[in-house]
Amino acid sequence: MIEVRVKLTFPEDLVRQPFMARLVREHEVEPNIRRANVDEREGWIVCELLGEPSRVDGALDWLRREGIRVDLLGDVVEG
């Protein structure tokens, strides 16, 4: 298992989409939200993503393909 700290930035057209639920269901990655600010026009979430390395990498790639900006924060923690 690894844990990656990221900042996810959502544009206006994606703010109302259930991306965090899909991370859990479809990608088997557990998000731990540490800080967030979401309104009708934009949003960002700082969270830790926990999961198997291939699952976390796949989830981050998927988020990027969907149009979400992904900024890695700090080091990867392996457990």
N, C-alpha and C positions, 0 to 999 in steps of 0.2 A: 504494500500500500504506500502511496505517496500523498502528500498534501501540498497543494500549490495555492499561493495567495495571488489573487487577481483583482483587477478593477474592470468591471464590465460597464460599458457606456452604450445606452440604447437611444437610437434616434426616435423622433416623434412617431413615425409609422410603426414602430415595434414596441412601444412602451406598454401597450395593453396585452401583449402576448405572454402566455404562461411558460416562459423559458426555464425558470427554475424547476417547475414541476416536470418538464420534459427531461431536464438533466437527470433527475432521479429515476424516472420511469424508463426512458429510452436508452440512457447512457450509463446507468448504474453508478452515478457519481453523486456523492453527498455534499451539498453546499452548506457552509456555515456562514451565514451573513453576519458581517462584523459592523458594517456601516452602509447606509443607503440614503438616496434622495431621489424620489420619483414623483413627477407631476404629470400633467396632461401632455406636455410638449417634449419632455426628455427625462432621462433618468440614468443613474449610475448606482452600481452596487459594488462594494468591496467585500469579497468573500474568500473563504478557503474552500477549495475543492478537494475532497478526499476520495480516493479510489485506486484501483489497479492502474499502473502507469499507462497502459495502452488505452484504457477507458478514459482517463483524464485527458490524454492527448487527443483522442477522438472527439471528446466533448468540446475541447477548445477549438479544434478545427471546425466542427459543426457550428459553433457560435459565430466564428468569423465568417463562414459561408452564408449564414443567415443575415449578416449585416451588422453584427454587434462588434464594437471595438473591444479588443481584449488586450489589456496591459498587464504584464507579469510584474508582480511586486515582491521583491525579496527572493530568497532562495527556496528551492524545493526541499521539503522535509520528507525523508523516507522513514517508514515505520515498520 
